[in-house]
């Protein structure tokens, strides 16, 4: 296996020049071309791990997500890994299954293995375990002490979904959502819904649960019987696409037509594949941009640890995607 010394010998330059080349330090064009030619001829690959030891880095980042089965988290993981690769950083993926004990264990393991940083989507109370010395970016969740934070503009998304239900012909609306017991920015979707309804005097009902998934589904079932079967509600904004599909399934079982009887708009807009057609009308999060900004903030923090007290909060705009669960606008 060729070494940096072999590259320097073939290129007829110093080992220091080769080192500068791989560290992105400017060199004379003649020196740069000679090194590039030698690297190609020798098929030389730099040892990024050895490089990492010299600068006290492991070139690895941990991503903690609640579930790989959710299309939103799968797509997010894809884009985060793609962005990290541009910085020659490897990704370690932890699937927490939305379990706080798993999340605490993963954070502890990350510190012990001296990873360079963590990106996390968590709705648990892990505030005290988030180290202020380890670069950390949170997606969708504020922590009690300051941390880097990236999210979609959930409030505007809530308002947009409500506006679209009205524009597509609904008159009496409902918000159906399952939230965390701990503060996170997704509650802004509900706030946007409520404010828009209040400002425009729109009749609305809210079905919001922070208990177990079983408790949430039971509450949704009761809500459908009380407000949908009785035709008191003709438009639903669901806090996520996953919940929207659950609602769709229940309405189909009751022979309630969507969108003829009830229109539904979800929130996420994630896809299982690039060619997948959009069935659900939804508020689309710009998942790629969330990933880009999360990686950018984390890498900047890793490279400037002396300024870790300076935190960054970024909100990403959302858009409406029309699908088969809303009527055409007349």
Secondary structure as GFF3:
##gff-version 3
##sequence-region A 1 330
A	DSSP	alpha_helix	4	11	.	.	.	ID=ss1
A	DSSP	alpha_helix	15	22	.	.	.	ID=ss2
A	DSSP	alpha_helix	29	42	.	.	.	ID=ss3
A	DSSP	alpha_helix	48	54	.	.	.	ID=ss4
A	DSSP	beta_strand	60	65	.	.	.	ID=ss5
A	DSSP	alpha_helix	71	86	.	.	.	ID=ss6
A	DSSP	beta_strand	90	95	.	.	.	ID=ss7
A	DSSP	alpha_helix	100	112	.	.	.	ID=ss8
A	DSSP	beta_strand	117	120	.	.	.	ID=ss9
A	DSSP	three_ten_helix	127	129	.	.	.	ID=ss10
A	DSSP	beta_strand	135	139	.	.	.	ID=ss11
A	DSSP	beta_strand	148	152	.	.	.	ID=ss12
A	DSSP	alpha_helix	154	167	.	.	.	ID=ss13
A	DSSP	beta_strand	173	178	.	.	.	ID=ss14
A	DSSP	alpha_helix	187	199	.	.	.	ID=ss15
A	DSSP	beta_strand	204	209	.	.	.	ID=ss16
A	DSSP	alpha_helix	213	223	.	.	.	ID=ss17
A	DSSP	pi_helix	224	228	.	.	.	ID=ss18
A	DSSP	beta_strand	235	238	.	.	.	ID=ss19
A	DSSP	alpha_helix	241	253	.	.	.	ID=ss20
A	DSSP	beta_strand	263	268	.	.	.	ID=ss21
A	DSSP	beta_strand	282	285	.	.	.	ID=ss22
A	DSSP	alpha_helix	287	303	.	.	.	ID=ss23
A	DSSP	three_ten_helix	305	307	.	.	.	ID=ss24
A	DSSP	beta_strand	313	316	.	.	.	ID=ss25
A	DSSP	beta_strand	318	321	.	.	.	ID=ss26
###
